[in-house]
Amino acid sequence: MVTCNEADCITEVMDEYIRYFDRILVLDGSSDGTDRILRSYPQVKYLLKDSEILDRLPNHKFEDGARQFLLAKAQELFPVEGWFTLLHGDEIFHDDPNWVAAEATKARAEKVNWYCMNFFLHTSDRERDLAAIRSVQERVLWYHPGRIEIRQFRNKPGIHYDLAQRHDVLPRGIGWQIYKHFPIFKHYPYRSVEQVLGKKQQHIASGFSNSYKPFSDPESVFLERLAGYKVVRKYDGSFHEFELKSQGSLFRRWLRAHRY
């Protein structure tokens, strides 16, 4: 699990994760107390701060390859079997990752692509009392469908991340066999005006994430759609054609991912 300043939602996210996982390893880059909340969960078996490894990373910069420290620790602590699931502090599963891993095992797959539903604050949210809604899932209702991201891979000897690996969450040594269906997770990078503008300041200070760069004031946080997406929807309890039972052929699913 990778986290960075998710104190405003990490309890809700973790309460979802512990429904599925009893062994969670964390790499945390937070300065807002996210790590203190994480340490209160007995399911968190290992927590590493980014400051502890920066001098071992290329150019002293955090990239996807830093997950190697978690992968190596997990294979040291636990049997090399089953599956790894990649977790983030602002994501919540719509489909059951344990069921998905079991089905992928039956299919002899080595990795699973998941549909990412990116939630954001819509212009219609300006009139809502967002501060009074504690649950991020009840507060942030609008989303863009369709991005595909690896979130699970089979655990086996010899797999590893290159420390300089960037924009690639899959370790080296994983086979080509991919699970035929794309389950769904919900991504909440934009949760409140304060949180978004705080991330913008973090970007200015550290270059943490370009995705917050366009925001300049409270009004700019409310959008009609996120840049680069074609379709926006309000969540009504179902993701409709993206649900596992409605996905159709693998070819149609790949086309749908690019269509949206």
Buried (B, 14 or more C-beta within 10 A) or exposed (E): BBBBBBBBBBBBBBEBBBEBBEEBBBBBBBEBEBBEBBEEBEEBBBBBEBEEBBEEBEEEEBBBBBBBBBBEBBBEEEEEEBBBBBBBBBBBBBBEBBEBBEBBBEBEBBBBBBBBBBBBBBEEBEEEEBEEBEEBBEBBBBBBBBBBBBBBBBBBEEBBBBBEBEEEBBBEBBEEEBBBBBBBBBBBBBBBBEBBBBBBEBBEEEEBEEBBEEBEEEEEBBBEBBEEBEEBBEBEEEBEEBBBEEBEEEEEBEEBBEEB
